[in-house]
Amino acid sequence: MHRQPVFPDMTSADRGQLDLFRSIPGPIAARDAQDLMAWPFFSLAKSRRTAPIDFRMGATWISVEAVPEHGMATIWDADILIWAASQLVEARDAARPTSRLMATTPHEILTYIGRGTGRDNYDRLKAALDRLQSTTVATSIRQQHQRRRHRFSWINEWKERLDPAGRPRGIKLILPDWFYAGVLDRSLVLTIDRAYFGLTGGLERWLYRIVRKHGGRQSGGWSFDFAHLHLKSGVLSPLKRFAFELRGIVRRQPLPGYTLSIERAFGRERLTFVPLPIDSFDAAMRRLRLRDEGARP
């Protein structure tokens, strides 16, 4: 089914019931929704993907569909959702009202997620918003009644405001209930390393999120069978190619905060990840830098 992105004026009765949340400027901690970290919701490819994700594991099922015009939302597009989650958690912790209707600027999103602010970057941001809006998701996750189908888009709708010269000045967007409720649940959000935004490969980005979700700060680390990881990634490539790329990531060791290794037993490979020890002095200096940056006019 082909579905065009929606850019209406936000004046309907439904939208009128939503208070406007204005984004918080300055550096804030990056937070990610655990459901999005643990399950295959996004394309990991830089090329356009239109093939759906149809995932089943036990009682958990996920269906993700894209339209040919825009393709499926990617793991790079999900940076916008990390920005939104970070904003909402920061406001909640400061006892500020939150809302699914958010107002911000393209510049603020782009600088937060480590992108440039040139015209090409603004165009890529709009393309990402289109993919998030046109990708549809149905899942059993966080549904009390497993037989009930909850279908949503990552962004219900978004609207751009331009200056007289046609330059982007502001953005309003509406988040879906499913995502918003998960973000405001304290047990369903994790802080991630800001270095995540510097990871360039789709697979290594996905791997960091699943490692952060399952490994946390456990001193003994965690491990996964390669075949299990392949299933959870939702990628279209065969297991052989997936394993080849995984071994390359282990050789490069790009994931911030973790050491990766491979264990081989009975003809099978397992990925093991262990958190790096935290340097207390380095952590203190990082907090001071964030405080100083936040104090600058």
N, C-alpha and C positions, 0 to 999 in steps of 0.2 A: 504494500500500500504506500503510495507516494503522499507525503505530507509536507506542506510548505511551512517554514518558520513563521511564527506569528509576531507581529510588531504593532499591536493595537495600542491606543491610548488606554491607560490603566484607570478607567472610570466606571467599570461595571460594579454592580452591587457586591459581587464576591470580592473583587480587589479592594473596594472601598472599605471593607471590614478589616483590612490589614494596615497596621501602623507602619510608617516608613522608618526603617533602620538606616541611619547614615554611618558609613564605615569609619573606623577609628584610624586616624593617621599615625604614622611612625612605625618603628619596628616592634612587632609582637611575636610571641612564640608561634611556631608552625604546628598546627594540629591536624590530624588525619582521622577520618572515621574508620573504626576497626572493621566494619562490614565491608568497606571498599578495599581495605588492605588485604583481607583474607580470601576474597572470592573473585572470580573472573567477570568483571563488569565492563572492561575497556579493551579496545584493540591495542596491542603492543607494537603494531607496525606503523612506520611512517608513511607507507603507501596506503591509499584509500581502501578500506575494508567494507564490503557490503554483505558478506556472508555472515549469518547470525551466529551468536554464541548460544548454544543449547547445552546447559550443564546440569548434570544430575549426580548427586553424591548422598546416599542415604535419603533422609527426608528433605534435604535441601535441593532446591532446583532454581535455576536462573535462566531466563530467556532474554537476550538482548538483540534488538533488531534495528537496522539502519535503513535510510533511504538512499537511493543511488546518487541523488544530487549532492549530498554532503558527506556520505559515508558515516561509519560508526565513530562515536566519541572515543578519543585516544587517551592513553595514560598521560600524555602531555596536556591535553584538554582538562584532565582531572585536577591540574594545578589550580584552576579557578575554584574548584570545589574545596580544595585545601585552604585557599585564601578565605573562602566564605566560612568554613568551619572555624578557622583561626579567629576570625572577626567575632563570630557568635559566642565562642567559648570565652574570649577575652571580655566581652560585654557581660555575659552571664556571671563570670567570676567577680566582676566589679559591681554586681547588682544593678546593671543597666538593663532596660527593656530590650528585648530582641524581637525580630520579626522575620518572616519569610520574604518580605518585600525589602530589598536592599538597594541603596543608592551609593554610588561610588564614582570614581573616574577611571578611564582606561589607564592613565599614568600610574595610579595607585596600585592597580592589580599587576601591571607589567613589572613595576619596580619590586613589588613584594615577591614575585615568583622568579626574579632574577633574569628578566628579559630586557631587551633594549626598548627604547621608546620612539624609534623612528617610524615613518609611515608604514613600512612593511610590517613592523611588529603590531601596529594597530590593526592592520588588515588581517593578520594571522589571528589576533585576539577575536575579532568579529567572526572569523571562520570557525574558531573553537566554540564560541557561543552558539553558532548555528548548529554545529554537530551535537553539542550538549542538549539543545532544545529539540532537535529532530530525532535523536536516538531514543527509542522506547525500551523500557525495562519492565519485566514482570518477574516476581520472585516470591518464594515462600518465606524468606528470611524476615523475622520479626512479625509474622502473621500468626495470630492465635489459632485461626482456623486454616489448616493446611490446604483445604480445598478451595479457599477463596483466592481469587487472582487479583493482585494489586499491580496495576500497570501505571507507569508514570514516565516522565522525561526528567533528565537531570536538571533542567531549567524549564519551568512551565512556560515562561515567556521572557523576553528582554526587549528593552527599548533604549535607543541611543539619542542623545541630545547633541546637536551641532551648533557651532558658533556661526555668525554671518558668513564667514569664509569657508564653511563646510568642514571645519576641523572638529573632531570629537571632543566634547566638553564633559559629558557625564553619561552614566549608564544606570538604568534601573533594571533589576531582574527579580523574578519570583522563584524561590526554591520549592521543590515538592515537599509535601508533608513527610514522606518516608525518610528523606535525607535529613530534614530539619529536626525531626523527633530523635533520630539517632545521634545527631551532633549534641543536642542538649542533654542527653543521658550521659552523666559523668563516667559511667563504666564502659562506654562505647567509643571513647575518643582517646587517642594517644598523641603525645608530643613527638615530633620527628625532627631529625637534624636538618637545619636549613641547607646543608650541603647537598641534600637530596635533589634540590632544584638544578644542581650542576651536573647531575647524571644525564648522559646523552642517549644511552641505549634504552629501548623500551623494556627489554628483558631485565636489565640490571635495575631499572626503576621498579618494576614489578617485584623483583627479588628482594630489594631493600624493604619494601612495604610488608611483604610476607614474613621476612626475617624479623623485622621490628615488631610485628604483631605476635609472632609465636615465640621468638627468642627473648624479647624484652631485655632485661638486665640479668637474666639467670646466669650465674657463674659457670654452670655446667654446659650452657649452650643448648642446642637443639639440633635435630637432623631430620631430613626428609628423603625418602626414596625418589630417585630421578623420575620414575614413571608417575608417581603421585604428584610431583611438582608439575610435570607436563600436563596432566589432567586439569589441575587447578589453574593453570595459566590461561587456558582457553585459546591458545595459539593454533594456527592452521598448519604449521610445519610439523612433519613427522617427528617421532621421539628421537630418532637418530640425529637429526639436525638440531633439535632442542638440546640434546646432551652435549653435542659438539660446542654449541654456544655457551652452555653452562660451564664447561671446562675452561673456556676462554675467560669467562668472568672470574673464575677461581684463580687463574694465573695472574690476572690484572689486579685483583683485590681492590675494587673501586668503592665498595660499600662503606660509607662513613660509620665508624663505631663498631665494626664487626670484622672478624677474621674468618675466612671461608676455607674449607678443606673438603676433600673427597675421600670417603671410605669405600673399599671394595670388599665384598664378601659374597660367596656363593654365586658369583657371576653377575651380581647386581651392584649398582653404584648408589651411594647415599651422599647427599650434600650435608655437611656439618657446619654450623656457624656458632661462633663463640664471641660474646661482647668483649671489646678491648677494655682494659682497665681505665677508669676515669682518673685523669690527672687533676687533683683538687685545685692546684694553682691555676692551671689552664682554664678550668671551669669558672673559677672566681674572676679571672681576667675577662672571660667572655661575658659574664654578667655585668661587669663594670662597663665594658664597651657598649652593651645594649642600653644600659642606664644613661650613659653619656650621650648616645645617639638620640635617645628619646627626649633628652633635655635640650637639644639644639633647637633654635628657632627655625 
